[in-house]
Amino acid sequence: MRLRALRFLATAASLATFAWAQAAAADPSALPPEVGYNYGEVETPRMTAVGGATRATGIGTTALFSNPANMAAAQVYHVTAMAQIHPEAARQSYGGGIVDSVISSSGVAGGVGGLWNQQDPEGVNREWTDFRAALAMPIADVLFVGASGRAFAMSQRGLGPLGQSYVSGGIPDSSIINTFTFDMGATLRPVPEFSIALVGHNLTNPDTALLPLMGAVALGAHTKDFALGADAVLESRTFGEAMVRFQGGGEVLIADVLTLRAGYRFDQGLATQALSGGLGYVDRRFSVDASVRRSVVGYEYTAISFGFTLHIEALGLGAEAEPNY
C-alpha cells in the first residue's frame, strides 16, 4: 500500500509539473483574473483537497494559512514545502512554512511561512510575495486564539480586463501593493472531538479587492483518524457587495499511512461550484500530499496542489492527539 501511495503521489506531482509547463507556454488566460487569484488565499494541499474547509480542523502549517489559532491546538513541529498550479488561469505558487506548537512552557505556538506567486504572465502578468508570521496560545484548555501578520507585495505588468486604464492597466515599474495586514482567529473546543472557529482575514481592511476583508465561521468534527469540516466565508470587496463561499470536506486516515480526502466548494461571487479530492502518504517522520480541485459549474478551472512535510512531531490528523495545554 505504501509503495502504491508513493507512486500515485509521484505521478500527481509529475502531472502538475507538466500542467505548469503547458500553462507557462500558453496564450493569455481566458478566465477573469479573480478566478485564478482565489481571493489571495494561500492553500496547502490539505486545504485544496477538502474544498478549503480547514478553519476548524486544520493544524500545523495548514493552520498558519487558514486559522492561526489552531497552531496551538495540538503538539506538532511541521516544516512544509508546497506548490499549487492553476493551468487554465496560468497561475503558479511555490513556498512553505514552519510551525512549532510549543515555543514556551505556557503552550504558545509560533509559525512563519511565505509564497512566491505568478499569474498569467502573457496576460495580466501579476507577481507577488506573501510572507506571514503567527502566534497562538491556549486559554482555559478549550479555547485557542491566534493572530498572523502578513507582509504582501504585488507588481502587475500586464493589462487587466479593462485594458489600459487606471483600474486594471498595471504599473510596469513599481508595486501596485506593498503593505502589511493581519488575520485573527479563535477556536472553541467544548469537547476534544468538536470545534467552532471564527476567523477574520486582512483585518486592516486595505483599500483593494486584492486583499479583501473576509470573515469566516467554521465547524469541525474530528478524531485522530478522521475529520469533517464546513466553512462559510463572507467577502464584500471583490464584487462590490457581500458574497458568500460555502466549503465542506472530510478526510480519513487508513492503516495509519494513507489519507483520503474529498471536498466541495460553492462560490456565490464567481457563480461556480467545484469538487476536490486528494491523497496523502503519512509517516512518523514525513508526509507527502497531492490534491486537485475542479469546477463542475460555471467557469472551467483546475487547481493542483502538492507538498512535502517533515514531522518533527507527528500526531495523525490532529484533533485528539495530545492537546497543547
C-alpha positions, 0 to 999 in steps of 0.5 A: 500500500505504501509503495502504491501511495508513493507512486500515485503521489509521484505521478500527481506531482509529475502531472502538475509539473507538466500542467505548469509547463503547458500553462507557462507556454500558453496564450493569455488566460481566458478566465477573469483574473479573480478566478485564478487569484482565489481571493489571495488565499494561500492553500496547502494541499490539505486545504485544496483537497477538502474544498478549503474547509480547514478553519476548524480542523486544520493544524500545523502549517495548514493552520498558519494559512487558514486559522492561526489559532489552531497552531496551538491546538495540538503538539506538532513541529511541521516544516512544509514545502508546497506548490499549487498550479492553476493551468487554465488561469496560468497561475503558479505558487511555490513556498512553505512554512514552519510551525512549532506548537510549543515555543514556551512552557505556557503552550504558545505556538509560533509559525512563519511561512511565505509564497512566491506567486505568478499569474498569467504572465502573457496576460495580466502578468501579476507577481507577488510575495506573501510572507506571514508570521503567527502566534497562538496560545491556549486559554482555559484548555478549550479555547485557542486564539491566534493572530498572523501578520502578513507582509504582501507585495504585488507588481502587475505588468500586464493589462487587466480586463479593462485594458489600459486604464487606471483600474486594471492597466498595471504599473510596469515599474513599481508595486501596485501593493506593498503593505502589511495586514493581519488575520485573527482567529479563535477556536472553541473546543467544548469537547476534544472531538468538536470545534467552532472557529471564527476567523477574520482575514486582512483585518486592516481592511486595505483599500483593494479587492486584492486583499479583501476583508473576509470573515469566516465561521467554521465547524469541525468534527474530528478524531485522530483518524478522521475529520469533517469540516464546513466553512462559510466565508463572507467577502464584500470587496471583490464584487462590490457587495457581500458574497458568500463561499460555502466549503465542506470536506472530510478526510480519513486516515487508513492503516495509519499511512494513507489519507483520503480526502474529498471536498466541495466548494460553492462560490456565490461571487464567481457563480461556480461550484467545484469538487476536490479530492486528494491523497496523502502518504503519512509517516512518523517522520514525513508526509507527502500530499497531492490534491486537485480541485475542479469546477463542475459549474460555471467557469472551467478551472483546475487547481493542483496542489502538492507538498512535502512535510517533515514531522518533527512531531507527528500526531495523525490528523490532529484533533485528539492527539495530545492537546497543547495545554 
